[in-house]
């Protein structure tokens, strides 16, 4: 689905956006736009795009051409509004006129860096979306050599590269690379020369809609709204033809013709797999036939080891998807389902409305681009936990097999040889901590969707401790899979946040984590440890977590443990290592 969509793509985008918008919502946040050119047309497009991403906002455009003035004035409307997000659009044509000399480029980049630093410092709870806004025009296009200084092209490219280099200033700074994203559609599709001369607008309404879509896509990724699982049919999706009828040699997948289109779709799925999206098979098929293709066909890029789970049978696909969700310990709202059969797509939409079911093009050559351009799995960057997720689920199968052979649960735990490491959140683990806050639903006692700015603020507060939990066992390391936020209030300490990935549940790791929190609270002088539970549609499994561990109810959703009379012990079968401050 392209950034500048056709009418049909717009309808599909709205439908798929409404599916994504079923995600958890909060109150409408304020988005301020600061631009070097007139963007008065942009706010309503931003509101609509953010709404489809499940992020209700109100949007306001500041005075154009006055980015520096607004940011540097502490009494400006920007700071009075205390927005949740600020979108900064510094266009190369505006900042580098009349000619992008190296000296002018360096000066403007230094100014922009200073403005961004000031904005983030004065708005510590705000996310800044900095747009890389170049141009397709050189100041002197009659000079054709792209490296000639008179042409000015090198200066513009130096500027856009410099803006991109600002991405490391803060976790609260998100780069939105409009210059790269618009390459496919072309500048002529998003510009109206009349609007520039009449109102100093560099974007048409189509351009404003495209920019709003791109910013909203980044915001959704920043807030963890992406899906986690892609469930694929096999016949007609991963390869052409029906293997049960055509046999191994008769299906289409390979380096030529339409077979290459199927192979390219697999390349896109492999990229998603490597970025941490789980790949599962959901197909009506003979399991032996499907396995033969995955294991033996020379044209296949996807192999059995790339699938976190499979349901290849003759059950209806809605039932299979429900079973896959249970096996993976994920909600159906984490799934995207790809199927070439419109009847199957319609059935899954009706039976499993949480699953996002896009319209797969009839022509296989159009499908790789659909998957490549869709925003369902978008993320700002990948973490080590993302890259190891598929392997982690394969390791989970080994643990289930071990448990099925163990004589008792205690024997199973002892044979796992679990090691837990609990460390303070730092610069290296902050992005993973944010990711856990945004994405963890089932074992999440309070489901508070803290952003990077929120966690940075808590880290700076000596009354809070932020701790991550990592787990390793005989099958491998699961990486950072837990987060706790402990708030110290004198004689009592409050567990503000306690969450864990479903991959490590049921192994008493949660008890080791809670025992350490109790020890930390006591070490800081607390006599009472308070646990909070805020129910959501997805975290019912932890409703009795605190009472089951000896906490007494105080009021609805509040439980207390007397640290002077009770001691929480870490399971003997788990080796716990804690960092210096933990």
C-alpha positions as CSV (number, residue, x, y, z in Angstrom):
1,X,0.0,0.0,0.0
2,X,1.7,3.2,-1.2
3,X,2.3,6.3,0.8
4,X,0.2,8.3,-1.8
5,X,-2.7,5.8,-2.2
6,X,-5.2,5.2,-5.0
7,X,-8.9,5.4,-4.2
8,X,-9.1,1.6,-3.7
9,X,-6.0,1.7,-1.4
10,X,-7.5,4.5,0.6
11,X,-10.6,2.4,1.3
12,X,-8.4,-0.5,2.3
13,X,-6.3,1.7,4.5
14,X,-9.3,3.0,6.3
15,X,-10.7,-0.5,6.9
16,X,-7.3,-1.8,8.1
17,X,-6.8,1.3,10.2
18,X,-10.1,0.7,12.0
19,X,-8.9,-2.8,12.8
20,X,-5.7,-1.4,14.2
21,X,-7.6,1.3,16.1
22,X,-9.1,-1.4,18.3
23,X,-5.9,-1.3,20.3
24,X,-5.9,0.2,23.8
25,X,-6.8,3.9,23.7
26,X,-6.2,6.8,26.0
27,X,-7.4,10.4,26.1
28,X,-6.7,12.5,23.0
29,X,-3.2,13.9,23.1
30,X,-2.2,17.3,21.6
31,X,0.1,17.3,18.5
32,X,1.8,20.6,17.6
33,X,3.3,21.2,14.2
34,X,6.2,23.6,13.6
35,X,7.1,24.0,10.0
36,X,9.2,26.3,7.8
37,X,6.3,26.5,5.3
38,X,2.5,26.8,5.6
39,X,0.9,23.6,6.9
40,X,-2.5,24.9,7.9
41,X,-4.1,22.1,5.9
42,X,-2.2,19.4,7.8
43,X,-4.0,19.1,11.2
44,X,-7.3,17.4,10.1
45,X,-5.2,14.9,8.1
46,X,-3.1,14.2,11.2
47,X,-6.2,13.7,13.4
48,X,-7.6,11.1,10.9
49,X,-4.3,9.3,10.4
50,X,-3.6,9.0,14.1
51,X,-7.2,7.9,14.7
52,X,-6.7,5.0,12.3
53,X,-3.6,4.1,14.1
54,X,-5.5,3.9,17.4
55,X,-4.0,7.1,18.8
56,X,-6.7,9.8,19.2
57,X,-5.2,13.3,19.0
58,X,-6.0,17.0,18.5
59,X,-3.6,18.8,16.2
60,X,-2.6,22.4,15.8
61,X,-0.3,24.1,13.3
62,X,2.0,26.8,14.7
63,X,3.0,29.9,12.7
64,X,5.0,28.9,9.7
65,X,8.5,30.0,9.1
66,X,9.1,30.6,12.8
67,X,10.4,27.3,14.2
68,X,13.3,28.9,16.0
69,X,11.3,31.8,17.4
70,X,8.6,29.5,18.9
71,X,11.1,27.0,20.3
72,X,13.4,29.5,21.9
73,X,10.6,31.6,23.5
74,X,9.8,29.9,26.9
75,X,6.5,31.8,27.0
76,X,5.3,30.7,23.5
77,X,2.1,28.8,22.9
78,X,4.0,25.7,22.3
79,X,5.1,25.3,25.9
80,X,1.8,26.5,27.3
81,X,0.0,23.7,25.4
82,X,2.4,21.0,26.8
83,X,1.8,18.8,23.8
84,X,2.3,15.0,23.8
85,X,4.0,15.3,20.5
86,X,5.7,18.0,18.3
87,X,6.2,17.5,14.6
88,X,9.0,19.6,13.2
89,X,9.2,20.1,9.4
90,X,12.3,22.0,8.4
91,X,12.2,22.0,4.6
92,X,15.6,22.2,2.8
93,X,14.3,24.8,0.3
94,X,13.3,27.2,3.1
95,X,16.4,26.8,5.3
96,X,19.1,26.8,2.6
97,X,18.0,29.7,0.4
98,X,19.3,31.2,-1.7
99,X,22.1,28.6,-2.1
100,X,23.1,25.6,0.0
101,X,26.8,26.4,0.5
102,X,28.7,24.1,2.8
103,X,28.9,26.9,5.4
104,X,25.2,27.5,5.3
105,X,24.4,23.8,5.6
106,X,26.6,23.4,8.7
107,X,25.1,26.5,10.2
108,X,21.5,25.4,9.7
109,X,22.2,21.9,11.0
110,X,23.8,23.3,14.1
111,X,20.8,25.6,14.6
112,X,18.4,22.7,14.1
113,X,20.2,20.5,16.6
114,X,20.1,23.2,19.2
115,X,16.4,23.8,18.7
116,X,15.6,20.1,19.0
117,X,17.7,19.9,22.2
118,X,15.9,22.9,23.6
119,X,12.5,21.5,22.8
120,X,13.2,18.2,24.4
121,X,14.7,19.8,27.5
122,X,11.7,22.1,28.0
123,X,9.1,19.5,27.2
124,X,10.4,16.4,29.1
125,X,7.2,14.4,28.5
126,X,7.0,15.2,24.8
127,X,8.0,13.1,21.7
128,X,9.5,15.1,18.8
129,X,8.9,13.8,15.3
130,X,11.6,15.4,13.1
131,X,10.8,15.3,9.4
132,X,13.6,14.9,6.9
133,X,12.2,17.2,4.2
134,X,14.4,17.5,1.1
135,X,13.5,18.5,-2.4
136,X,13.7,17.2,-5.9
137,X,14.9,20.5,-7.2
138,X,18.5,21.8,-7.3
139,X,19.0,25.5,-7.1
140,X,20.6,25.6,-10.5
141,X,19.4,22.6,-12.5
142,X,20.9,23.9,-15.7
143,X,24.2,22.6,-14.5
144,X,23.8,18.8,-15.0
145,X,26.8,17.4,-13.1
146,X,25.3,16.3,-9.7
147,X,28.7,17.0,-8.0
148,X,29.2,20.5,-9.4
149,X,29.1,23.0,-6.6
150,X,27.2,25.4,-8.8
151,X,24.3,23.0,-9.0
152,X,23.7,22.9,-5.3
153,X,22.5,19.2,-5.2
154,X,25.4,18.1,-3.0
155,X,24.6,20.7,-0.4
156,X,20.9,19.6,-0.2
157,X,21.9,16.0,0.1
158,X,24.4,17.0,2.8
159,X,21.7,18.7,4.7
160,X,19.2,15.8,4.6
161,X,22.0,13.4,5.7
162,X,22.8,15.8,8.5
163,X,19.2,15.9,9.7
164,X,19.1,12.1,9.7
165,X,22.3,12.1,11.9
166,X,20.3,13.8,14.7
167,X,18.4,10.6,15.4
168,X,20.7,9.7,18.3
169,X,20.0,12.8,20.3
170,X,17.3,11.2,22.5
171,X,15.0,8.2,22.6
172,X,12.2,10.8,22.4
173,X,13.4,12.0,19.0
174,X,11.8,10.1,16.1
175,X,13.1,10.7,12.6
176,X,10.4,10.7,9.9
177,X,12.2,10.3,6.6
178,X,9.7,12.0,4.2
179,X,12.5,12.6,1.6
180,X,13.0,8.8,1.3
181,X,9.4,7.8,1.6
182,X,8.2,10.1,-1.2
183,X,10.6,8.7,-3.8
184,X,8.2,6.1,-5.0
185,X,5.3,8.4,-5.7
186,X,7.4,11.4,-6.7
187,X,7.2,15.0,-5.7
188,X,4.8,16.0,-8.5
189,X,2.2,13.8,-6.8
190,X,2.2,15.8,-3.5
191,X,2.9,19.3,-4.7
192,X,0.6,22.1,-6.1
193,X,2.6,25.1,-7.4
194,X,-0.5,27.3,-7.1
195,X,-0.7,26.7,-3.4
196,X,3.0,27.8,-3.0
197,X,2.4,31.1,-4.7
198,X,-1.0,31.7,-3.0
199,X,-0.2,30.6,0.5
200,X,3.4,29.4,0.8
201,X,2.3,25.8,1.0
202,X,4.8,23.2,-0.2
203,X,2.3,20.3,-0.1
204,X,-1.1,19.8,-1.7
205,X,-3.9,18.2,0.1
206,X,-2.7,14.8,-1.2
207,X,0.8,15.7,0.1
208,X,-0.6,16.7,3.5
209,X,-2.5,13.4,3.7
210,X,0.6,11.4,2.8
211,X,2.8,13.3,5.4
212,X,0.1,12.7,8.1
213,X,0.0,9.0,7.2
214,X,3.8,8.8,7.5
215,X,4.0,10.6,10.8
216,X,1.1,8.5,12.2
217,X,2.8,5.3,11.1
218,X,5.9,6.4,13.1
219,X,3.8,7.3,16.1
220,X,2.0,3.9,16.1
221,X,5.4,2.2,15.9
222,X,6.8,4.3,18.7
223,X,3.7,3.5,20.9
224,X,4.0,-0.3,20.1
225,X,0.8,-0.5,18.0
226,X,2.3,-3.0,15.5
227,X,1.1,-6.6,15.1
228,X,3.3,-9.4,16.2
229,X,2.3,-12.4,14.1
230,X,1.8,-13.0,10.4
231,X,-0.3,-16.2,9.8
232,X,0.0,-17.4,6.2
233,X,-1.9,-19.8,4.1
234,X,0.3,-22.1,1.9
235,X,-1.2,-23.1,-1.4
236,X,-1.7,-20.0,-3.5
237,X,0.2,-17.7,-1.0
238,X,3.7,-19.1,-0.5
239,X,3.6,-21.0,-3.8
240,X,1.4,-21.2,-6.9
241,X,-0.9,-24.1,-7.3
242,X,-2.2,-26.8,-4.9
243,X,0.5,-29.2,-3.9
244,X,-2.0,-32.0,-3.1
245,X,-3.0,-31.9,-6.8
246,X,0.1,-30.7,-8.7
247,X,2.7,-32.5,-6.5
248,X,6.1,-31.1,-5.5
249,X,7.3,-30.6,-9.1
250,X,4.1,-28.9,-10.2
251,X,3.9,-25.9,-7.9
252,X,5.2,-22.5,-8.9
253,X,8.0,-20.9,-6.8
254,X,11.4,-20.1,-8.0
255,X,13.6,-17.7,-9.9
256,X,11.5,-17.1,-13.0
257,X,8.1,-15.8,-14.0
258,X,5.3,-15.8,-11.5
259,X,7.3,-18.2,-9.4
260,X,9.6,-15.3,-8.6
261,X,6.6,-13.3,-7.3
262,X,5.9,-16.0,-4.8
263,X,9.6,-16.2,-3.9
264,X,9.7,-12.4,-3.4
265,X,6.7,-12.6,-1.0
266,X,8.7,-15.1,1.0
267,X,11.7,-12.7,1.0
268,X,9.4,-10.1,2.6
269,X,8.2,-12.6,5.2
270,X,11.8,-13.5,5.9
271,X,12.6,-9.9,6.6
272,X,9.7,-9.7,9.0
273,X,10.9,-12.9,10.7
274,X,14.4,-11.5,11.1
275,X,12.9,-8.3,12.6
276,X,11.0,-10.2,15.3
277,X,7.6,-10.9,13.7
278,X,6.5,-14.4,14.3
279,X,5.6,-16.4,11.2
280,X,3.0,-19.2,11.5
281,X,1.4,-21.5,9.0
282,X,-2.4,-21.7,8.9
283,X,-3.5,-23.9,6.0
284,X,-6.1,-26.5,4.9
285,X,-3.7,-29.1,3.6
286,X,-2.2,-32.5,3.9
287,X,0.5,-32.0,6.5
288,X,2.9,-34.4,4.8
289,X,2.5,-32.6,1.4
290,X,3.1,-29.2,3.0
291,X,6.1,-30.5,4.9
292,X,7.6,-31.9,1.7
293,X,7.5,-28.5,0.0
294,X,9.0,-26.6,3.0
295,X,11.8,-29.2,3.4
296,X,12.6,-30.1,-0.1
297,X,11.6,-27.7,-2.8
298,X,14.6,-25.8,-4.2
299,X,12.7,-22.6,-4.8
300,X,11.5,-22.2,-1.2
301,X,13.2,-19.6,0.9
302,X,11.1,-20.3,4.0
303,X,11.9,-23.6,5.8
304,X,10.3,-25.3,8.8
305,X,12.6,-23.6,11.2
306,X,11.2,-20.2,10.2
307,X,7.8,-21.0,11.6
308,X,7.1,-20.5,15.3
309,X,4.0,-22.7,15.0
310,X,1.9,-24.5,12.4
311,X,-1.7,-25.6,11.9
312,X,-1.8,-27.6,8.7
313,X,-4.9,-29.7,8.8
314,X,-8.5,-29.6,7.6
315,X,-10.0,-27.6,10.4
316,X,-11.6,-24.3,9.7
317,X,-9.0,-21.5,9.8
318,X,-10.7,-19.4,12.6
319,X,-10.3,-22.4,14.9
320,X,-6.7,-22.9,13.9
321,X,-6.0,-19.2,14.5
322,X,-7.5,-19.5,18.0
323,X,-5.3,-22.5,18.7
324,X,-2.2,-20.8,17.5
325,X,-2.9,-17.8,19.7
326,X,-3.2,-20.1,22.7
327,X,0.0,-21.9,21.8
328,X,1.9,-18.7,21.4
329,X,0.3,-17.1,24.4
330,X,-0.7,-14.1,22.4
331,X,-4.0,-12.4,21.8
332,X,-5.7,-12.6,18.4
333,X,-5.3,-8.9,18.0
334,X,-1.6,-9.6,17.5
335,X,-2.3,-11.5,14.2
336,X,-2.4,-10.6,10.5
337,X,-3.8,-13.3,8.3
338,X,-2.8,-13.7,4.7
339,X,-5.0,-15.9,2.5
340,X,-5.7,-15.9,-1.2
341,X,-9.3,-17.2,-0.8
342,X,-11.9,-14.4,-0.3
343,X,-14.3,-16.9,1.4
344,X,-11.6,-17.8,4.0
345,X,-10.8,-14.2,4.5
346,X,-14.4,-13.3,5.1
347,X,-14.9,-16.2,7.5
348,X,-11.9,-15.2,9.6
349,X,-13.1,-11.6,9.7
350,X,-16.5,-12.7,11.0
351,X,-15.3,-15.4,13.4
352,X,-12.1,-13.6,14.7
353,X,-12.8,-9.9,14.4
354,X,-9.6,-9.1,16.4
355,X,-7.4,-10.6,13.6
356,X,-6.4,-8.1,10.8
357,X,-7.3,-9.6,7.5
358,X,-6.1,-7.5,4.5
359,X,-7.4,-8.0,1.0
360,X,-4.6,-10.0,-0.7
361,X,-4.4,-9.0,-4.4
362,X,-5.5,-11.7,-6.9
363,X,-2.3,-11.1,-8.9
364,X,0.7,-12.6,-7.1
365,X,3.0,-10.0,-8.6
366,X,1.3,-7.3,-6.5
367,X,1.6,-9.1,-3.2
368,X,5.3,-8.4,-2.3
369,X,4.8,-4.7,-2.5
370,X,1.6,-4.9,-0.3
371,X,3.6,-6.6,2.4
372,X,6.6,-4.3,2.0
373,X,4.6,-1.1,2.2
374,X,2.0,-2.1,4.9
375,X,2.3,-0.5,8.3
376,X,1.0,-3.5,10.3
377,X,4.4,-4.5,11.5
378,X,6.2,-1.2,11.5
379,X,8.7,-0.5,14.3
380,X,11.1,2.4,14.9
381,X,14.1,0.0,15.2
382,X,14.7,-3.6,16.1
383,X,16.2,-4.7,19.4
384,X,18.2,-7.8,20.2
385,X,15.0,-9.2,21.7
386,X,13.2,-8.8,18.4
387,X,15.9,-10.5,16.5
388,X,15.9,-13.5,18.8
389,X,12.1,-13.8,19.2
390,X,11.6,-16.6,16.7
391,X,14.4,-18.6,18.1
392,X,12.9,-18.1,21.6
393,X,9.6,-19.6,20.5
394,X,11.4,-22.6,19.0
395,X,13.3,-23.0,22.4
396,X,9.9,-22.9,24.1
397,X,8.9,-26.0,22.3
398,X,11.9,-27.8,23.9
399,X,10.7,-26.6,27.3
400,X,7.2,-27.9,26.7
401,X,8.6,-31.3,25.7
402,X,10.8,-31.4,28.8
403,X,7.8,-30.6,31.0
404,X,5.7,-33.3,29.5
405,X,8.4,-35.9,30.4
406,X,9.1,-34.6,33.9
407,X,7.6,-36.6,36.8
408,X,6.6,-33.3,38.7
409,X,6.6,-29.6,38.2
410,X,9.4,-29.2,40.7
411,X,11.5,-31.8,38.7
412,X,10.8,-29.8,35.6
413,X,11.9,-26.5,37.2
414,X,15.1,-28.1,38.5
415,X,16.0,-29.6,35.2
416,X,15.6,-26.3,33.4
417,X,18.6,-24.8,35.3
418,X,17.1,-21.3,35.2
419,X,19.2,-18.2,35.8
420,X,17.6,-14.9,36.3
421,X,19.4,-11.6,36.1
422,X,17.8,-8.4,37.5
423,X,19.5,-5.1,36.6
424,X,18.6,-1.4,36.7
425,X,17.3,0.1,33.5
426,X,20.0,2.1,31.7
427,X,20.7,3.6,28.3
428,X,21.3,0.2,26.8
429,X,18.0,-1.4,28.1
430,X,15.7,1.7,27.9
431,X,14.4,0.9,24.4
432,X,13.5,-2.7,25.4
433,X,11.8,-1.4,28.6
434,X,9.7,0.9,26.5
435,X,8.9,-1.9,24.1
436,X,7.7,-4.1,27.0
437,X,5.5,-1.3,28.4
438,X,3.9,-0.8,25.0
439,X,3.4,-4.4,24.0
440,X,2.9,-6.6,27.0
441,X,-0.7,-7.3,27.8
442,X,-1.4,-10.6,29.6
443,X,1.1,-10.6,32.5
444,X,0.9,-6.9,33.1
445,X,-0.5,-5.9,36.5
446,X,-1.3,-2.3,35.6
447,X,-0.8,-2.0,31.8
448,X,0.6,1.5,32.0
449,X,1.8,2.4,28.5
450,X,4.9,4.3,29.5
451,X,6.9,6.0,26.7
452,X,10.6,6.7,26.5
453,X,10.0,10.2,27.9
454,X,8.0,8.7,30.8
455,X,10.7,6.3,31.7
456,X,13.4,8.9,31.4
457,X,11.5,11.0,33.9
458,X,11.2,8.1,36.3
459,X,14.8,7.2,36.0
460,X,15.7,10.8,37.0
461,X,13.6,10.5,40.2
462,X,15.4,8.9,43.1
463,X,12.1,7.8,44.5
464,X,11.7,5.2,41.7
465,X,13.6,2.1,40.8
466,X,13.3,0.6,37.3
467,X,14.5,-3.0,37.0
468,X,14.7,-5.4,34.0
469,X,14.6,-9.1,34.3
470,X,16.5,-11.5,31.9
471,X,16.1,-15.2,31.9
472,X,18.4,-18.0,30.6
473,X,18.1,-21.8,31.0
474,X,19.5,-25.0,29.4
475,X,17.7,-24.2,26.1
476,X,19.0,-20.7,25.7
477,X,18.7,-17.1,26.8
478,X,15.4,-15.3,26.5
479,X,16.8,-11.9,26.9
480,X,15.0,-9.1,28.7
481,X,11.5,-10.4,29.3
482,X,10.4,-8.5,32.4
483,X,10.1,-5.0,33.9
484,X,9.3,-3.7,37.3
485,X,8.9,-0.1,38.5
486,X,9.1,0.3,42.3
487,X,8.0,3.6,43.9
488,X,9.5,4.3,47.3
489,X,7.3,6.3,49.7
490,X,9.0,6.1,53.0
491,X,7.5,3.3,55.1
492,X,5.8,1.8,52.1
493,X,6.9,0.9,48.6
494,X,4.4,0.6,45.7
495,X,4.8,-1.8,42.7
496,X,3.8,0.7,40.1
497,X,4.5,-1.7,37.2
498,X,5.1,-5.4,37.1
499,X,5.1,-7.1,33.7
500,X,6.6,-10.1,32.0
501,X,6.7,-11.7,28.6
502,X,4.4,-14.7,28.2
503,X,7.4,-16.7,27.0
504,X,8.7,-17.1,30.6
505,X,5.4,-17.5,32.5
506,X,4.6,-20.6,34.4
507,X,8.2,-21.1,35.5
508,X,8.0,-19.2,38.8
509,X,10.3,-16.5,37.5
510,X,7.6,-14.0,38.5
511,X,8.0,-15.1,42.1
512,X,11.8,-14.5,42.0
513,X,11.2,-11.0,40.6
514,X,8.6,-10.2,43.3
515,X,10.8,-11.5,46.1
516,X,13.6,-9.2,44.9
517,X,11.2,-6.2,44.8
518,X,10.2,-7.0,48.4
519,X,13.9,-7.2,49.5
520,X,14.6,-3.8,47.7
521,X,11.6,-2.2,49.5
522,X,12.8,-3.5,52.9
523,X,16.3,-2.3,52.3
524,X,15.0,1.2,51.7
525,X,13.1,1.2,55.0
526,X,9.7,0.2,53.8
527,X,7.5,-1.9,56.2
528,X,4.7,-2.4,53.6
529,X,4.8,-3.5,50.0
530,X,1.8,-2.4,48.0
531,X,0.8,-4.2,44.8
532,X,-1.7,-2.7,42.3
533,X,-3.9,-4.5,39.8
534,X,-5.8,-2.6,37.1
535,X,-8.0,-5.0,35.1
536,X,-8.1,-4.9,31.3
537,X,-9.7,-7.2,28.8
538,X,-6.4,-9.0,28.4
539,X,-4.8,-9.4,31.9
540,X,-7.5,-11.4,33.8
541,X,-4.9,-14.2,34.4
542,X,-3.1,-12.0,36.9
543,X,-6.2,-10.9,38.8
544,X,-5.3,-13.0,41.9
545,X,-1.5,-12.6,41.6
546,X,-1.0,-10.6,44.8
547,X,-3.6,-12.4,47.0
548,X,-2.1,-15.8,45.9
549,X,1.2,-14.6,47.3
550,X,0.0,-13.5,50.7
551,X,-1.0,-9.8,50.0
552,X,-4.1,-8.6,51.8
553,X,-6.7,-6.6,50.0
554,X,-6.9,-3.0,51.0
555,X,-9.4,-1.7,48.5
556,X,-10.4,-2.6,44.9
557,X,-7.2,-3.2,43.0
558,X,-4.9,-2.5,45.9
559,X,-3.1,-5.1,48.0
560,X,-0.5,-4.9,50.8
561,X,2.1,-7.2,52.3
562,X,3.5,-6.6,55.8
563,X,7.2,-6.9,55.2
564,X,7.9,-7.3,59.0
565,X,5.6,-10.3,59.3
566,X,6.1,-11.9,55.9
567,X,9.0,-12.9,53.8
568,X,8.8,-13.6,50.1
569,X,11.3,-16.2,49.0
570,X,12.7,-16.8,45.6
571,X,12.2,-20.4,44.3
572,X,15.2,-22.5,45.2
573,X,15.3,-23.9,41.7
574,X,16.1,-20.5,40.2
575,X,19.5,-18.9,40.5
576,X,19.1,-15.1,40.9
577,X,21.8,-12.6,40.0
578,X,21.2,-8.9,40.8
579,X,23.1,-5.8,39.6
580,X,24.9,-3.5,42.1
581,X,21.9,-1.1,42.5
582,X,19.3,-4.0,42.5
